[in-house]
Amino acid sequence: MHEMSIATSLLDAARDQLRGHPGARVSKVGVRIGEWSGVDPESLRFCFDALLAGGDPNPPSLDIEFLARQNRCAACGTVFALTDFEIQCPHCGEPITSPVSGNELELAYVELEEP
């Protein structure tokens, strides 16, 4: 389950943000997960919570933004959500379009709570 290593990395990155803020605590971690990233959001949430179990009485929460697959048409500029792996532009019919979202896996933000 690679979600456990991703959850560990998210927590490590969040804790790194505490270095410049003595006495602060991490209250929320935000992550963006694309539909094609290969990461199951609920498994990631489970692993994140499991790593925090029994520790801090006020553990940080995990905010997951799920990003759907989207492509852009070079001919007309339309950005559209893919359905059934159909990459043809629904606006102008251009047969080949380029992916613009859906493969993200990124730490979006770390929310700190100052004392």
C-alpha positions in Angstrom: 0.0 0.0 0.0 1.9 3.0 -1.2 -0.6 5.4 0.4 1.2 4.7 3.8 4.5 6.1 2.4 2.6 9.1 0.9 0.9 9.8 4.2 4.3 9.6 6.0 5.8 12.0 3.5 2.9 14.4 3.9 3.3 14.4 7.7 7.1 14.8 7.4 6.6 17.8 5.1 4.0 19.3 7.4 6.3 19.0 10.4 9.1 20.6 8.5 7.0 23.7 8.4 7.1 23.9 12.2 10.8 24.8 12.2 10.2 28.5 11.8 7.2 28.6 14.1 8.2 27.6 17.7 5.2 26.4 19.7 2.9 26.1 16.7 1.2 22.9 15.7 0.0 21.5 12.4 -3.8 21.8 12.3 -4.5 20.8 8.7 -2.7 19.3 5.7 -4.2 19.9 2.3 -3.3 17.6 -0.7 -4.4 17.5 -4.3 -4.9 14.1 -5.8 -5.6 13.6 -9.5 -7.9 10.9 -10.8 -5.0 9.3 -12.7 -2.5 9.6 -9.9 -3.0 6.0 -8.8 -3.7 7.1 -5.2 -6.9 6.1 -3.5 -8.1 9.1 -1.5 -9.8 7.0 1.2 -6.8 4.7 1.6 -4.6 7.8 2.0 -7.0 9.2 4.6 -7.0 5.9 6.5 -3.2 5.8 6.5 -2.9 9.4 7.6 -5.2 8.8 10.5 -3.5 5.6 11.4 -0.1 7.3 11.6 -1.6 9.8 14.1 -3.5 7.4 16.2 -2.7 7.5 19.9 -0.4 10.5 19.6 -1.4 14.1 19.7 -4.7 14.8 21.4 -5.5 17.3 18.6 -4.1 15.7 15.5 -4.1 17.5 12.2 -6.9 16.9 9.7 -6.3 15.9 6.1 -8.1 17.9 3.4 -8.2 16.1 0.1 -9.0 17.9 -3.2 -9.8 15.3 -5.9 -9.0 16.5 -9.4 -10.9 15.0 -12.3 -9.2 14.1 -15.6 -9.3 17.0 -18.0 -7.8 17.7 -21.5 -7.3 20.8 -23.5 -7.9 21.2 -27.2 -5.1 22.8 -29.1 -7.4 23.8 -31.9 -10.0 25.7 -29.9 -8.7 26.0 -26.4 -11.6 24.2 -24.8 -10.8 22.4 -21.5 -13.1 19.5 -20.8 -13.5 16.6 -18.4 -12.8 13.2 -19.9 -15.6 10.7 -20.0 -15.0 7.0 -20.8 -11.4 7.9 -21.9 -12.8 9.9 -24.9 -10.1 12.5 -25.7 -11.9 14.1 -28.7 -12.8 17.7 -28.2 -16.5 17.9 -27.5 -16.6 21.5 -28.8 -14.9 21.4 -32.2 -14.3 17.6 -32.7 -10.5 17.8 -32.8 -9.5 14.1 -32.4 -6.3 14.7 -30.4 -6.2 16.7 -27.2 -3.6 17.1 -24.3 -4.0 16.3 -20.6 -4.0 19.3 -18.3 -5.1 17.7 -15.0 -5.8 14.4 -13.3 -2.3 13.1 -12.5 -1.5 15.5 -9.7 -0.2 14.4 -6.3 0.9 17.4 -4.4 1.0 18.9 -1.0 -1.3 22.0 -1.4 -0.9 23.6 2.0 -0.1 23.2 5.6 -2.2 25.1 8.1 -0.4 26.0 11.4 -2.0 27.0 14.6 0.1 29.5 16.6 0.0 29.4 20.4 
